[in-house]
Amino acid sequence: MKPILRILIFLFLTIYVESAQSEKHLMKRQIYGGWQSSDSHYYPYQVYLRRNGWQRPSWLPTIAHSLPYITNWFVMPFHCGGVIISEYHVLTAAHCILGNPESEVNRIEVVAGSNKRIDSSAVVHKVQSIAVHDQPRFFYDIGDIAVIKVAEPFKFSSKIQPVKLPKHNYVVAPRTPVVVTGWGETEDMYSVDYLHVLVMRVVEIEQCRKSWLKLYRQTVPLHSYLLDFKKLVHDSMICIQGRGGQSICAGDSGGPAVTIDGLLVGIVSFGSRPCGNENKTPDVFTRVAYYIPWIKKHTEPEIEVVQ
């Protein structure tokens, strides 16, 4: 066997073993510890993205817990959240688009107007086109954003409304409270039927990087020396943290983080394992303001931002 091949195999096995031993602390694409929304209070910008005919297999949580690192890279969520930004457009995470955007058009449906994940009275929209950010995402989730255009316009009502978008230069101050919503996993590790809600706070970006560096040093030290943490937690991202026992979780991907005055500041991208903020590491969201020029480029008619 050639020496270079031996080295590569050794590195792979070392990484795999480290990852397996660190099951409880690795990244998830993943509301955990929040409260259930009611039939009388809606978050009208929130939508549910479902794949035609796909249901989460009962064995998936077992695999997710046994092989967390492999799960993160190769087993994508079977459903995601999204947020309405115009009469025709929805923002979500790029990693929610599992394949080629052209083929995904026929596989994804946008469900609006309900707090229930499965609701016969909800409004289902077919997809016309999908634009996914072209930033490479093998090790880093830079550019974890996508725009979905629905075939027929949303009919706005008390249950269906667009969210407000920030200007490109908008900066969220640390400790700003934000509302995060989603149908992701809760304490029992199964997705919920009703939309769940959390109030979390923005974390300063350098503090967030230090938290992630500390987490990697403790759990996968070899990885920590191979990664660039300014890319892992990039300036195009925003860090948000709940109290102990509260975090995003699997199935919340693509969902919104909205300020108290209704401004969309983040899209759920990734967080640490296990769910619940046990290791005090902030969750990471795509920073919407950073991508406003890209969003405008891929929306027609062009979306409006708050002045």
C-alpha positions as CSV (number, residue, x, y, z in Angstrom):
1,M,0.0,0.0,0.0
2,K,1.3,3.4,-0.9
3,P,2.4,5.6,2.1
4,I,0.0,8.4,1.1
5,L,-2.9,6.0,1.0
6,R,-2.0,4.7,4.5
7,I,-2.0,8.2,5.8
8,L,-5.4,9.0,4.3
9,I,-6.9,5.8,5.7
10,F,-5.4,6.6,9.1
11,L,-6.8,10.1,9.1
12,F,-10.3,8.8,8.1
13,L,-10.4,6.2,10.8
14,T,-9.1,8.7,13.4
15,I,-11.8,11.2,12.4
16,Y,-14.5,8.5,12.4
17,V,-13.6,7.2,15.9
18,E,-13.4,10.7,17.3
19,S,-16.8,11.4,15.8
20,A,-18.4,8.3,17.1
21,Q,-17.0,8.9,20.6
22,S,-18.3,12.4,20.6
23,E,-21.9,11.5,19.8
24,K,-23.5,13.8,22.3
25,H,-21.8,17.0,21.2
26,L,-21.6,17.2,17.4
27,M,-23.3,19.5,15.0
28,K,-27.0,19.0,14.1
29,R,-29.1,20.5,11.4
30,Q,-31.5,21.0,13.4
31,I,-37.6,23.7,18.8
32,Y,-36.5,22.1,21.8
33,G,-37.9,23.3,25.2
34,G,-40.2,25.9,23.8
35,W,-44.0,26.2,24.0
36,Q,-46.8,25.1,21.6
37,S,-48.5,27.7,19.6
38,S,-52.3,28.0,19.9
39,D,-55.1,28.0,17.3
40,S,-55.8,31.6,18.2
41,H,-52.2,32.9,17.7
42,Y,-50.5,32.5,14.4
43,Y,-47.0,33.2,13.0
44,P,-48.4,33.9,9.5
45,Y,-45.0,34.2,7.8
46,Q,-44.1,30.6,8.8
47,V,-44.5,27.8,6.2
48,Y,-43.8,24.1,6.3
49,L,-41.9,22.5,3.4
50,R,-42.8,18.9,2.8
51,R,-41.5,16.4,0.3
52,N,-44.3,14.7,-1.7
53,G,-45.2,11.4,-0.1
54,W,-42.2,11.3,2.3
55,Q,-42.7,10.5,5.9
56,R,-39.9,10.2,8.5
57,P,-39.0,6.5,9.0
58,S,-39.4,5.3,12.6
59,W,-35.7,4.1,12.6
60,L,-34.2,7.5,11.6
61,P,-33.9,8.8,15.2
62,T,-31.9,5.7,16.1
63,I,-29.4,6.3,13.2
64,A,-29.2,10.0,14.1
65,H,-28.1,9.1,17.6
66,S,-25.8,6.3,16.7
67,L,-23.9,8.0,13.8
68,P,-24.3,11.8,14.5
69,Y,-21.4,12.9,12.2
70,I,-22.4,10.8,9.2
71,T,-26.0,11.8,9.8
72,N,-25.1,15.5,9.6
73,W,-23.5,15.1,6.2
74,F,-25.6,12.4,4.5
75,V,-29.0,12.1,6.1
76,M,-30.9,15.3,5.5
77,P,-34.2,16.3,7.2
78,F,-37.4,14.9,5.7
79,H,-39.1,18.3,6.2
80,C,-38.1,21.9,6.8
81,G,-39.4,25.3,7.7
82,G,-39.5,28.4,5.6
83,V,-40.6,32.0,5.8
84,I,-42.8,34.0,3.4
85,I,-41.1,37.1,2.1
86,S,-43.4,38.2,-0.7
87,E,-46.5,37.2,-2.6
88,Y,-44.5,34.6,-4.5
89,H,-41.4,33.9,-2.5
90,V,-40.2,31.8,0.5
91,L,-36.8,31.8,2.1
92,T,-35.4,28.6,3.5
93,A,-32.0,26.9,4.2
94,A,-30.0,25.6,1.2
95,H,-29.4,22.3,2.9
96,C,-33.2,21.7,2.8
97,I,-32.9,21.4,-1.0
98,L,-31.7,17.8,-1.2
99,G,-30.9,17.5,-4.9
100,N,-30.8,19.5,-8.1
101,P,-33.0,22.6,-7.7
102,E,-34.7,21.8,-11.1
103,S,-35.7,18.3,-10.0
104,E,-36.6,19.4,-6.4
105,V,-39.3,21.7,-7.9
106,N,-41.5,18.6,-8.4
107,R,-40.7,17.1,-5.0
108,I,-41.4,20.0,-2.6
109,E,-44.7,21.6,-1.6
110,V,-45.1,24.8,0.5
111,V,-47.8,24.5,3.2
112,A,-49.1,27.8,4.6
113,G,-51.8,29.1,6.9
114,S,-51.8,26.6,9.8
115,N,-50.0,26.0,13.1
116,K,-50.5,22.2,12.5
117,R,-48.0,20.3,10.5
118,I,-50.7,18.1,9.1
119,D,-53.9,20.0,8.5
120,S,-56.5,19.5,5.7
121,S,-57.5,23.2,5.9
122,A,-53.9,24.5,5.2
123,V,-53.1,26.0,1.8
124,V,-50.7,23.9,-0.2
125,H,-48.6,25.6,-3.0
126,K,-46.8,23.9,-5.8
127,V,-43.2,25.2,-6.5
128,Q,-42.3,26.9,-9.7
129,S,-38.6,27.4,-9.2
130,I,-35.8,27.2,-6.6
131,A,-32.6,29.3,-6.4
132,V,-29.9,27.9,-4.1
133,H,-26.8,30.0,-3.1
134,D,-23.8,28.6,-5.0
135,Q,-21.3,29.0,-2.1
136,P,-19.6,25.5,-1.6
137,R,-20.8,23.9,1.7
138,F,-18.7,20.8,2.2
139,F,-17.1,21.7,5.6
140,Y,-18.7,25.1,6.2
141,D,-22.4,26.2,5.9
142,I,-21.6,29.6,4.3
143,G,-24.4,30.4,1.9
144,D,-27.0,28.2,3.6
145,I,-29.9,30.0,2.0
146,A,-32.4,29.3,-0.8
147,V,-35.3,31.2,-2.4
148,I,-38.4,29.2,-3.4
149,K,-40.9,30.7,-5.9
150,V,-44.4,29.3,-5.7
151,A,-46.5,28.7,-8.8
152,E,-49.5,30.6,-7.6
153,P,-49.4,33.7,-5.3
154,F,-50.1,33.5,-1.6
155,K,-53.5,34.9,-0.7
156,F,-52.7,37.1,2.3
157,S,-54.9,36.8,5.3
158,S,-54.7,36.8,9.1
159,K,-53.0,33.4,8.8
160,I,-50.7,34.1,5.8
161,Q,-48.5,37.2,5.7
162,P,-45.0,38.1,4.5
163,V,-42.3,38.9,7.1
164,K,-40.4,42.2,7.0
165,L,-36.9,42.1,5.6
166,P,-33.9,44.1,6.9
167,K,-31.7,46.4,4.8
168,H,-28.3,44.9,3.7
169,N,-26.4,46.9,6.3
170,Y,-28.7,46.0,9.2
171,V,-26.8,44.7,12.3
172,V,-28.6,43.0,15.2
173,A,-27.2,44.0,18.6
174,P,-26.1,41.3,21.0
175,R,-28.8,40.2,23.5
176,T,-31.6,41.3,21.1
177,P,-34.6,39.0,21.7
178,V,-35.9,37.0,18.7
179,V,-38.8,34.6,18.2
180,V,-37.9,31.3,16.6
181,T,-40.6,28.9,15.4
182,G,-40.6,25.4,13.9
183,W,-42.0,21.9,13.8
184,G,-38.7,20.2,14.7
185,E,-38.0,17.6,17.4
186,T,-38.7,18.2,21.0
187,E,-37.6,16.4,24.2
188,D,-38.8,13.0,23.0
189,M,-36.8,13.4,19.7
190,Y,-39.9,13.2,17.5
191,S,-41.3,16.0,15.4
192,V,-44.3,17.8,16.7
193,D,-47.7,18.3,15.1
194,Y,-48.2,21.9,16.4
195,L,-45.8,24.7,15.7
196,H,-43.5,25.4,18.6
197,V,-42.1,28.7,19.7
198,L,-39.0,29.9,21.5
199,V,-37.7,33.4,22.6
200,M,-33.9,33.4,22.2
201,R,-31.2,36.1,22.3
202,V,-28.6,37.1,19.8
203,V,-25.0,36.3,20.8
204,E,-21.9,38.3,19.8
205,I,-20.1,36.6,16.9
206,E,-16.7,36.3,18.5
207,Q,-18.1,34.9,21.6
208,C,-20.0,32.4,19.5
209,R,-16.8,31.4,17.6
210,K,-15.0,30.8,21.0
211,S,-17.9,28.6,22.2
212,W,-17.7,26.5,19.1
213,L,-13.9,26.3,19.3
214,K,-14.2,25.1,22.9
215,L,-16.8,22.5,21.9
216,Y,-14.6,21.1,19.2
217,R,-11.5,21.1,21.4
218,Q,-13.3,19.1,24.0
219,T,-15.1,16.6,21.7
220,V,-13.2,16.3,18.4
221,P,-9.8,17.8,19.0
222,L,-8.3,16.7,15.6
223,H,-11.1,18.5,13.7
224,S,-10.6,21.6,15.8
225,Y,-7.1,22.0,14.3
226,L,-8.2,21.4,10.8
227,L,-11.1,23.8,10.7
228,D,-11.1,27.6,10.2
229,F,-13.5,28.8,12.8
230,K,-14.0,32.2,11.1
231,K,-15.6,30.1,8.3
232,L,-17.4,27.7,10.6
233,V,-19.1,30.7,12.2
234,H,-18.8,33.2,9.4
235,D,-19.7,36.8,9.3
236,S,-22.6,35.8,7.0
237,M,-24.1,34.0,10.0
238,I,-25.8,35.1,13.2
239,C,-25.6,33.2,16.5
240,I,-28.7,32.9,18.7
241,Q,-29.0,31.1,22.1
242,G,-31.8,30.0,24.3
243,R,-31.8,29.3,28.0
244,G,-30.8,25.9,29.4
245,G,-33.1,23.3,27.9
246,Q,-34.0,25.4,24.9
247,S,-32.6,25.3,21.3
248,I,-33.4,24.5,17.7
249,C,-33.5,20.8,16.8
250,A,-33.9,18.5,13.8
251,G,-36.6,19.5,11.5
252,D,-36.4,23.2,12.4
253,S,-34.0,23.9,9.5
254,G,-35.0,26.8,7.2
255,G,-37.2,28.3,9.8
256,P,-37.2,32.0,10.8
257,A,-35.7,34.0,13.7
258,V,-37.7,37.2,13.9
259,T,-37.3,40.3,16.2
260,I,-40.1,41.4,18.5
261,D,-41.0,44.1,16.0
262,G,-41.3,41.6,13.2
263,L,-38.0,41.8,11.3
264,L,-36.5,38.6,9.8
265,V,-32.9,38.4,11.0
266,G,-32.0,34.7,10.6
267,I,-32.7,31.3,9.0
268,V,-32.1,28.2,11.0
269,S,-28.8,26.6,9.8
270,F,-27.1,24.4,12.4
271,G,-26.5,23.8,16.1
272,S,-24.7,21.5,18.5
273,R,-25.8,18.0,19.8
274,P,-27.6,17.2,21.9
275,C,-30.6,19.5,21.5
276,G,-31.5,21.6,24.5
277,N,-28.4,23.9,24.8
278,E,-26.8,21.5,27.3
279,N,-23.3,22.4,26.3
280,K,-24.0,26.2,26.2
281,T,-23.0,26.5,22.5
282,P,-25.2,29.0,20.5
283,D,-27.2,27.9,17.6
284,V,-26.1,29.3,14.2
285,F,-28.5,30.9,11.7
286,T,-27.9,32.3,8.2
287,R,-27.8,36.1,8.6
288,V,-30.6,37.4,6.3
289,A,-29.3,41.0,6.0
290,Y,-26.0,39.8,4.6
291,Y,-27.8,38.1,1.7
292,I,-30.3,40.9,0.8
293,P,-28.6,41.7,-2.6
294,W,-28.6,38.0,-3.5
295,I,-32.3,37.6,-2.4
296,K,-33.2,40.7,-4.6
297,K,-31.4,39.1,-7.5
298,H,-33.5,35.9,-7.3
299,T,-36.9,37.4,-6.6
300,E,-39.2,38.9,-9.3
301,P,-41.0,41.1,-8.7
302,E,-38.3,42.3,-6.4
303,I,-38.9,42.1,-2.6
304,E,-39.0,45.2,-0.4
305,V,-36.9,45.8,2.6
306,V,-37.6,47.9,5.7
307,Q,-36.1,51.4,5.2
